[in-house]
Amino acid sequence: MESLLNFAMGPLFRFCFALMVLGLLRRAVIGLYGIRQSMNSVRDSSLRYRQIFADTLSWVIPIKRLPEAKPVFSAISFDFHIGLIFVPLFLADHYNLWRSTIDIPWPRLGRAVADIATLLTLCAGGVMLTRRIFIKEVRRISDLQDYVILTLLLCIFLTGYISSRPYNPLSYSTTLLLHTLLGNAALALMPFTKLAHAVLCPFVRIISIAAWKLPATIGRKS
């Protein structure tokens, strides 16, 4: 078991991390290059990058947007996304793992804060999954990927939380191995699934704003 853990936290983690970085970089470059090529055919090819940055920031930290429509669900979704970012990056137990690949120091969350953040993320994710299953309007616009990715993320947080608890039905090593393998899977899948929006959000906003400048016939064959 120890050798499997060392492999999952070492070579496999570094491979999945490299795959994530290269895959996301490829998507960003292709998207920006494509929109740049398309904008060569329009008169006004300028982009207001300050406006794009402010617009992106308003979605990343949507404090002013929460009261608009469905404020309760918006707050739950915001909590879920915050947990997805801060717990994996700043949990003290993850610190050495990240430092083995990126030798840059950054702040760490204590165990108590991380536990609270993990429980809030699990509750928020559970509400989002239940909503997708039982609310017809949401179920209609959801595909298999939505359910699989959300379930994967919840399993990552759940196995991480219960790994060192006395009520863990499995051994610590087994749960930790599952947690690590699931986390590696999420990294590897990120460039190929909707998980990519967590990193590519600024590029998506640039492409979305630029698309409004394109003529309606830009994608039609002559």
Sequence and secondary structure as in RCSB ss.txt:
>XXXX:A:sequence
MESLLNFAMGPLFRFCFALMVLGLLRRAVIGLYGIRQSMNSVRDSSLRYRQIFADTLSWVIPIKRLPEAKPVFSA
ISFDFHIGLIFVPLFLADHYNLWRSTIDIPWPRLGRAVADIATLLTLCAGGVMLTRRIFIKEVRRISDLQDYVIL
TLLLCIFLTGYISSRPYNPLSYSTTLLLHTLLGNAALALMPFTKLAHAVLCPFVRIISIAAWKLPATIGRKS
>XXXX:A:secstr
 HHHHHHHHTHHHHHHHHHHHHHHHHHHHHHHHHHHHHHTTSS     HHHHHHHHHHHHS TTTTTSS HHHHH
HHHHHHHHHHHHHHHBHHHHHHHHTTS      B HHHHHHHHHHHHHHHHHHHHHHHH HHHHHT  HHHHHHH
HHHHHHHHHHHHTTSTT SS HHHHHHHHHHHHHHHHHHGGGSGGGHHHHHHHHHHHHHHHTTS TTTT   
